[in-house]
Amino acid sequence: MLLRLEGRRIACDLLGERGRRAVCLVHSLGADMTMWAEQVPALLEAGFAVLRIELRGHGGSDAPPGPYSMQALGEDLAFVLDRLALGPVDYVGLSLGGMAGQALALDRPELLRSIVICDALPESLPDAAAIWGPRIRAVREAGSCAPIAQATIERWLTPEFRAAHPARWDEILETIAATEAEGYAGCAEAISAFSHVARLPGLRVPALVVCGEHDHAVPPSEGERIAKLVPDGRFVMVEGARHLPNVEKPEAFNGLLLGWLRERVVR
């Protein structure tokens, strides 16, 4: 479905019956809702409804001119949750989705039962300008994410995954390349200039922090840092995965996720 906010569209979809406990899934930079293809069947079979939201300039969501802020991305998420009125959801966000999810949880905790933060930072890296500046310039100059797509997927997934699942690799690569240039650049600017560190000790919802063992984009130490900062945090590492453990190791990831959800007391 498409929702309108201040003249632009936000794309989302709701799977499963309304009234079921809802799990909200939000993707990484350069991805879209199909990033969660390995999780949706397991969640529906377990009796949950699934809400997938696409961030600015990703999938079917419009890309207003950047730069964006992490707070603004969190506000977009809150708008969707308010509009759909599903009650408190269990939020699962990976990379950019995990960073925007922290903003959502800190500003609008009443919208969440719990949060799962996957392969995400608590604040911009010290060398963020050196990391993101060339990528932002490349996509804006080309008007396309194609120039950064191959390097991106190689950071996300291992060569072993590519050999075993070439069709899935190609799907993800094509999605990165087709992402709106301004949406990618604006979100990358948000990643380059944010910090939740001072506020995370006041987080009011339970948090599971997950990271791939071999994630070079977000070292597992950053996930451990988040888990230590929040009052009710837990850190788990997914062995053998890079930046997308949900895609690369779906059985392990789904087991962690479903176990976490079943532990939460339904409000």
N, C-alpha and C positions, 0 to 999 in steps of 0.2 A: 504494500500500500504506500501511497504518498501523502505526507502531511505537509501543510503549508505553515511556514514560520517567517514572518516579515518578508513575504514575497518570494521566498525560495522554498524548494522542496526538500524534505527529508524522507528518505526511503527506509522502510522497515517491513517486516512481515511477522505475523503471529501464526504459529502452527500448533495444533492441538486445541482442545476444548477450552473456551473461556471458563473461568472458575477453577481450573486446575492451578496449582502452584506454578508460577512462571519463572523460567530461567532466561535472563537477558544476556545475549552473546554479542560482543562488540570486537571487531577485527583490528588488525594491525595497519600501519601505514602502508599504502600501496596494495591493499587487499580489498575484499568486499565480503558480503555475508556468506558466500560460498566457501570461505575459509573454514567454516564450521561443519562441513559436510560429514565429517567423521563423527561428530558429536550429536547431531540432530536425531538420528534414528535411536540411539541409545537413550537419550533423554525422553523422547516420546514413548518408547517402550516401557520406561520406568514410571510413566504416569505424569510427567511434567508437561506443561505448555512451554513453547520455545518462542521467545521474541528475539529477532535479529534486527539490529539497527546499523545503518550505514552512515559513517561520519561524513562531514562536509567534503565534497569533491570526490567521493568514493562511491562506486556502484551507481545507484540511481539518485544519489543526493547531489544537489547543486553545489557549485563551488563559488561562493562570493569572493571578491578580491581579498587576498591575504595582506598582512600576516594575520594568523589566528592566535588565540591564547588558549591555554589548557582550561582556564575557567570558562571561556566561551564554548568550548567543546563539551564540557560538563553540563553547561546550561542547555545545550541542544538535547543531550540525553534526558535531562530532567523534563524538558518540554514533552518529549515523546511519552515518557512514563506518566506524566500528569494527564496527557490527552487520552491515553488508552485506559487509564484507571484500572490497572490490573491488581492493585494492592502492592505491598512490598514485594520486590523481586529478589532473586538471587542473581547477582551480577557477575559475569565472567568476561574479563577484558584482557586481550593479549597485546603487548607492546604499546602502541598508541592507545588502544582500547583500554589497557590497564592504567595508563597515565591519566587519561580523561576520566576513567572510572574512579580514580582516587579523588579527583576534583568533585565529582558527583557525590561520592560518599561523605566527603568532608562538608560540603555545602548543603546537601539534602539527604541526610542519613535516614529520614523517615521513609524514603522511597525504597530502601533496601533491607532485606533480611540478612544478607551476608555479601561478601565480595571475594572473588577469586582473581588475584592479580598475577598475570602470567608474563614472564619475560619482559618486565617493565622497570623503569627507573623511578626513584623517588624525587629526583631533580635532574636538571641538565648536567651532562658531563662537563668537566672543566675545559675540555678541548672541543666543545660542541660546535663552535664556529668553524674549526678546521674540518670537522667531520661532515657537517651538514651544508656549509657554505658552497662547496663545489657541486654538490648534488642539486641544491636549490637553483644555482645558476644554470646548470646543465639542462634541467627540465624546463625552466622558463625560456631559455634561449631557443630550445628546440620546439617549445610548445607541445611537448610530449614527454612521457616517462620512459619511452623506449630506450634512450641512451643509458639509463641506470638499471634497467630491468635485469639483465644477466648477472651483474655483480650483486644485486639485491638478493636474488633467489639463491645464489651460492653462499651468501651469509646465512640464509634461512634454513637450508636443508642440506644434508650430507650427500656426497657422491653415491653412497650406497643406496640412499632413498631414490635417487634419480634412476639408478640401474634397475631397481626393483619395481618402480612405479613411474615409468616414463610418461604415461598419459596424464597422471595427476601433476607431475612436474610441469608439463607443458601448459596445463590449465592455469596453474598459479603464475607461471611466467607471462602468459598472455594477459592475465588480469593486471599484473603490475604494469606492463607496457601500456595498457589501455586506460589506466587511471588518469583522471583529469590533471594536467600539469599544475594548474593553480591550486587545486585541492591538495596535491602532494606537497607543493612548495609551502603553502600556508600552514599545513599541519606540521611540516618539518620545522618551520619557524617557531611553532608552539613548543616542540620538543627541545628546541635550542635555548629557550628562555623561560624556564619554570622551576619552581621548587615547592614541594609539599612537606619538606622535612620538618619545618617548625610546627606544622599542624598535625602531622601523623600521630603524635602521642595522644591527641584528643579524638582519634577516630572512634566512633561509637558503634560500629558494626564488626562482627567477627570477620577475620581476614585469613584466607589461605593464599600463600605466595608460592608460585610454581615457576621453575626455570629449567630449561634444557641444560644438561651437563656441559655441552660443548658450545653454548651460545657465546659467540664472539661479539655480538652487537650489544648484549646486555649480560655482563658477567654474572654468574650465580651469586657472587658476593653482594651485588646490588639487591637481589631478591632477599638474601639473608638480612640485609640492612633494613629493608622495609619491615620484615617480620619482627625484627627486634624493636623497631620504632613504635609499632602499633600495640595497644594494650592487649588485644586478644588475637595475636598473630601466630601463624604456623608456617614454616618453610619446608618445601619438598622439592627435591631435584629429580628430574626425569633423565635416567641414564641413556646415553647414546644419541641424544637429540641435540639439535642446534636451536634456532630461534622459534621454530614452530613445533613444539613437542606434541601438540594436539593433532597435527597432521602426520608427523614422523613416527610417533609412538602412540597411536590412538587407544590401544587396549590399556596401556599403563595410564594414560591421561584420563580416559573415561572412568577407569576404576577409582582414581583419586577423586575425580569430580563427583561421581555418584556417592562415594563414601562420605565425602564432605557434606553433600546436600542431605543425606539421610541422618547425619548427626545433628543438623540444625533443628531446633524446636520450631514447629509451625506456629506462627502467631495469628 
